[in-house]
Amino acid sequence: MRTSNVPLSAFLELAVDPCPVKPDAAYPILGVYGFARGPIARPPVRGSETSATTLYKVKKGQLVYSRLKAFEGAYTVVPPELDGYFTSNEFPAFDIDPDKADHRYVQWLFRRPGVWREIAVGSKGIGARRERVHPDKVLSYRIDLPALGEQRRIVEKLDRVAALVDERRSSIEAAERETQALLLKAFQRAIDGAPLRPMAEVAPLVRREVEIEATREYTEIGVRSFYNGIFHRRTMPGSEFSWQSLFWVKEGDLVFSNLMAWERAIAVAEAHDEGTVGNHRMLTCEVNPKLATPGFLMAYFRTYEGFSSIVGHSPGTIARNKTLSSKKLPTIQVPTPPLETQKWFDRLRAKAQEARAIRANTAQDVEALIPAMLHEIFDGGAKAA
């Protein structure tokens, strides 16, 4: 493939179309997502609602970027449907010379993290959040630019693969939604007509107090929000924990973070969590094996009804005060169908998790395809001035 090594200024030209803001006019605003995720179409704002005195009109096919977020890939080409949108002076725009570069090729070029990083080198500011990339840094960046015909062949190839990736991603997401719907239906079938019992009976709150030894090491846990499981926060000698109370965690415990249960920080302790410890904010409930299984109770607290009961027993009006009460948790009523029914659902859920793991691996392979192709096509062809 024959190429010419050129700065981006060979086919990009800074485009400035200032528009004085009028109080009675409406201005649809364009933003740019980071990590090459495309443009943001923001609702129109009236001139009387903004402090800006000047906004800048952009056109379809222009390259636009965020000065502040350029280091993390906030570059995009304006699509036809956002033609005539407006930006602030923090979003420079460039015309692309159609006789030298295909705007679709430029869009693909700026999907490469290496390009963002190299352009950002030397930008002013202290720390990632304050770095601003000047248009001159963009214009002086050099690439190996193929002829227009070759650019279009590359674009067609990448577009075909991207369409296949999108199709595969959509099918994976559809399969996951269908699996979740079937699981919910199965769960509702399992609890239909089941008696309700209080947590105090089904999974009572248990405090296994640790007699802290100064020289012994203890691994402390936390619970991630949105049902994302238990994590091991830190491992330290007992002397570092002398100021607080600790409680043993056992496999199969249902664990609630009393501060964040309202944000779905609920999990079941697994085998590798056996022998860890939690502070007083980790509420551990030991499931009565004659009445329930940990997985079934966890499934209940993932339903709308189950989670609503948690929120209802977490008084407070703002996040920091919305605490799950250790006195109210034992009073929550949970459905208790026969154990065989619960175990049937647990087996069904385990199969669903196996399928999810397979889909997750497939999704990773699919998502890695485009970066691999970009590396193959572009790598070694671009370098900083």
N, C-alpha and C positions, 0 to 999 in steps of 0.2 A: 504494500500500500504506500503510494507516494504521498508525502506530506511536506508542508512548509512550516518551519518553526517561526511563529509570529507572536507578538503581544496581542492581548485581547483588543487593544485599541485599533488593530488592523480591521476589525469588523464591528466593534462596538463604539458608539458615540454617546456621550452623556446627553440626555434629553431633559430639558427643564421647561415645563409648561405651567408657570405660576398663574393662579387664579385668586384674585382678591376675594375674601369671604364676605358675602352679603348676608345680613341678618335674616332675611326672609327666604333665602334659598336653602335647598336640601342637598347634601353632599354624601353620596354612598362612598364608604371608606374601604380601601384595600389594605389588608395586612398580609404578612408572610409567615407561615409556619416554619419552625426550625426543622432540621434534619430532612430537608428537601421534600417536605410533605405538601408543598403547593401553596396557593394563595388562600387568604381568608377574606370572605365577602362579609363585611360588617354592615349593619343596618345604616341607612342614611341618618346624618345628624344635621340639624338646622344650624345655620350660621350663628344664630343667637345662643346656641347651646355649646359652642366651642370657644376656647380662648384664642385659637389660632386666627391670625389676620390674613394668612395666605395658605392655600392648599395647592397641591400639584396634581394635574390631571395626567393619567397614564393611558396608554393605548395598547390594544391587543398586539401580541408579538414582541412587546418590549421585555427586556430583562430587568427585574426589580429586586432589590435586596434590602435587608435591614442593616443599617450601620452597626447597631448594637448587637445583633444576633448573627452577624455574618459568620462568626467563628463556629457556630453550630448549624450551619447550612441553611440559613434563612434567605434562600435565593429562589426565585420562580420566574417563569415566563407568563405574562398576562394572557389568560385565555380569552377567546372572543366574547364570552358572556360578561366579562368584567371590563370591557372596553369603556373608557370614559369615567372610571372610578377615580378616587382621589387618595393621595397620601400626604403625609407631612414631609418636611425636609429630611427626616430620618430615614427615608426610603428612596434613595436615588434610583433613577430609571435610565436605561440605555436603549437606544435604537440599535437594531441588528441589521447590518447591511445584507439584504437578501441575495446579492450577487456573490457574496463571499462565504456566508454561513447560513445554514438552515436553523431557524429558531428552535426546532425540535431537537436538533443536535446539541445546541447550546443548553437546552433544558436537561438533556441527559448528562452532558459534561458536568453540570453543577449538582448532580446527584452523587458525586464522588466526595467522600469525606476528606481525602487527601487534598483536593482542590481548596476546600474551605480553609483547612489548616494552613496551607502554604500561603494563601492570599492574606490570611490574618497575621502572619508573622510580621512583627514590627509595628503592628497597629498600636495606637496610643491608648493609655488607660491602665489602671491597676486592678488586676483580677478580672476573671471572665465576664462578670456582670457589667463591667464598665468599659470594656474594650469596644472601640468604634473603628470600623474599617473605612478609610477614605476611598472615594471613587478612583483616585489615582492608583491605589494598590490593586484594584480590580483591573484597571486598564493596562497596567504594566505586567500583569501575569502572562507568562508565555506558554503556548501549547503547540503541539505538532498538529496542524490543521490539514486534513485531507481535502481533496477536491470536492465540489458540491455533490457530484454524482455519488462518490463514495460515502459522503456524509448521509445522503438519503438512503443508501443501501444499509448502512449501519442502523439508522433510525428505524427502518422497516423491520429489521431483524430484532432489535430490542423491543419494538412495539408488539410484535407477534408473541415474543416470549412473555412480555408483561401481561398481555391479554390472557395467556394460558395460566400465568401465576395468579391473576385476579380470579379466574374461573375456578382454579383449584382451591384458593383461599375461601371463596364463597361456598364451595361445596363442603369444606371442612367446617366452616361456621354453621352451615345449615344442619350438618350431621350432629354438631354439638347441641344446637337448639332442640333438635328432635329428641336427642338422648335425654336432655333435661326435662322436656315435656313428658316423655314416657316415664321417667323416674318419679316425677311429681304425681302423675296419674296413678302409678303403682303405690306410692306412699299414701295417697288419699284412699285408695282401695284398702290398704292395710289398716288404717286407723278408723275406717267407717264403723261406727257403733262401738268402738273400743272404750273401756272405762277410763276416766280421768283420775289420776292420783297426784298428790303433791310431790314435789321434788324431795321434800324431807323424807318421804317414804321410798321413792324410786331411786334417787341419787342424792343422798344427804351430803351436806357440806361437811368436809372432814379436814381438820387441822392437825397434821402430823408434825408437831413442833420439833425443830432441830436443836439439839444441844451442841452449840457451836464450839468446835475445837480450834484454837488459834492457828495451829500449824497444818490443819487439814484443808485441802482445797475443795471448794464447792462451785458447782456450775449453776448459775442462776438463769431462769427462763423468762421469756416474755411471750405475749400472744399477739400475732399480727392482726391487723384489722381486716375486715372483709373475708373472714373465714380462711385466711391464708396460713394458718397453722402456728405451731409453737416454734420459737427460735431460741437458741442458746446465746444469751446476752454476754456473759463473761464468766471466766473461771478465775477465782481468787482465793487466797488463804482466808480462813475464818477470821483472822485478826482484822481483815478489811470489812467484815460484816458485823463487827461487834456492836454497832449502834442500832441494829434493826433485828426484827424477828424473821426467821426463815422457816419454811415448811416444806416437808418432803413431797415430791411428786412421784406418782406411780403410773405405770403403763395402764391405760384404760380410763384414767381420770378424765372427767369432763372439766375443762379449765376455762374460767371466765376472767378476763381482765375487768375488774370492777370499774375502772376509769373509762375504758373504751368498749365495753360490751355493747353500748348503744351504737357503736360503729362496727358491729359484728366481729369483735375480737373474742371469738369463742373457738375452742379447738379440743380435740381428743389427744391425750398424751400417747405417744407411740413407744415402741420398745426402746428406742435410743434416748427417750426422755426419762426412763426409769432411773431413779436415784438423783435426779436433778432437784433443785430447790426453787421455790418461788417466795417472793416477799408477801406482805400482808394484803397486797392488792390483787394477788392471784388467788381466786376462789376455786378450790379444788373440790369436785363432787365425786364421790366414789359410788359407782353404779351398783345397785343391788342386782346380782346376776340372776336372781329368781324372778325379777320383774322386768328387766330391760337389758338391752345391749348398748354399749356406748355409741356405736355407729348409728343406731336407730334414734337415740335421743338427739344426737348431733343433727341428723336429718330433719328432725322436727324443728330444731331451732334455726334451721335454714329456710323454713317455710315462712310465709307471711304471718300466719297465726303465731307460730313459735317465736319469731323475732319480735312481733308486737308485744308479746308477753314480757320479753326482756326490757323493751323500751318502757313499757307501762310500769315496770318495777324499778326504773332508774330515774328517781326524781331529780328535778333541776331544770333550768331553762336555758342554760348555756353549756357548752361542751365540758368545761373544766369542772362544773358542778353536777353533771349528769352521771351520777355514780350508781352502779347497781348495788343495791343494799344487800348486805349479807344476811340481814334479817328477813328481807322480802323474797330473796331467791328461793328459800326452801318452801315458800307458799305457792310458787308457780305450779299450775296444774299441767300435767303432760299426759298424752294418750298412752295407754299400755295394752296393746293387743297381746294375744298369746305369744310366748317366746318363739315358737316355731314360725309364726308369721313375721316376727321381727328378724329372725335369722334368714328367712327367705328373702326379705328385702335387702338385708346386708349382702347376701350373695349376688343379688341383682345389681346392687350398687358397685360391688367389687368388679363385676364384669364390665360395667360402664366405665369405671376408672381405668381398666386395662385398655379399653377401646380409646379412651381419651389420651392415654399415654402414647398409643400408636399414632393417633392423629397429631399429637404435639410434635412427635419426632418427624412426621411427614411435613408438618407446617414449617419446622426449622429448615428442612431440606429445601422446601419450596422457596422460603424467604431468602435463603443463601444463594439462590440461582442468579438473581439479577446482580448482586454485588460481584459475584464471580465473573459474570460476563463483562461488567463494567471494567473490572480489573484487567481482564484479557484484552479488551478493546483499547482502553485508554492508558493503562499503566506504562510508565516509562516515556510517555509522550508529552507530559506537562512538567514544567519546572518554573520556579520563581525567577523573576528578573534579578 
